[in-house]
Amino acid sequence: MARKQPTGKGKARPAARAARKTAAAGKARRRPPALPRAELKKFKELLLVHKDRLMGNFMSLRQTHLRSSQREATGDLSGYSLHMADIGTDTYDREFGLAVASTEQDTLYRIDEALKRIEERTYGICEGCEKPIKAARLKAVPWEPLCIKCKEALESGEGES
């Protein structure tokens, strides 16, 4: 038979105390923003400039490589191939353009994620170790969510995220 623990005035059951501790720990984990509002505003403007530039490049590549056929893209309207080497070069150029467009689309996504972190006031905090990211790193690659140490660990295969 299990004995009931008495609960007197002001005493909480162990399960209730544990629940309060867990809730308090969740609140304590909430870190203050790594950067002041003025810095966040500067980084937001920087990210928006990068986003506008990439959107222009992406739309141009999309128009050139996705909206037209290979015949239209090369300007060959005759329907006859000139030479196999020319076709190979044209195919390479088209695939290269598509790869660049894909990379730029990925960067645009990462910029949007960084803008969300600015709105949530978590921008500038490493998603790996939860320490502040150095300002030089943020200026060089403002959309990067990881500090240099965590990024190196990720690239070497040691990181999880």
Residue, then its C-alpha position, 0 to 999 in steps of 0.5 A: m500500500a502506498r502511503k499518501q504524503p501529507t500536504g500541510k499549509g504552504k506545502a506543495r506535492p513533489a509533482a507540483r513542485a517539479a512542474r513549477k521548477t520546469a516552468a520556471a526553467g523554461k522562463a529562465r532559458r529565455r535570453p535577452p536579445a544579443l543586439p540592441r534595437a538600433e543594431l537590429k535595425k541596421f542588420k535588417e536594412l542590410l538584409l533587405v538590400h541583399k534580398d533585393r539584389l538577389m531577387g533581381n539576379f534570381m528573376s533575371l536567371r529565371q527569365t533566361h534559363l527557365r522561361s525559354s527553351q534551349r533553342e530560344a536561349t541560344g538564339d538558334l532559330s533555325g532548328y538545326s544544331l551547329h555542332m555537338a560542342d556548341i550544344g554541350t557548351d549551351t547545355y553547360d551554361r544553362e545548367f550552370g545558370l540553374a545551379v546559381a539560381s538554386t543557390e540564390q533561392d537558398t540564400l533568399y530563404r536564409i535571409d527571410e529566416a534571419l529577418k524572422r529572427i530579427e522580429e523575434r529578437t533572437y538575431g545574433i544568437c547562435e542556434g547551435c551553442e546559444k552564445p552571441i555571434k560576433a559582429a564581424r561574422l554578422k557583417a560578413v554573412p548577415w543571414e548565417p544563424l551559426c557562430i564560426k565554431c558551430k559552423e566549423a563543427l557542422e562542416s567537419g561532421e561533428g555538429e548535429s544541426 
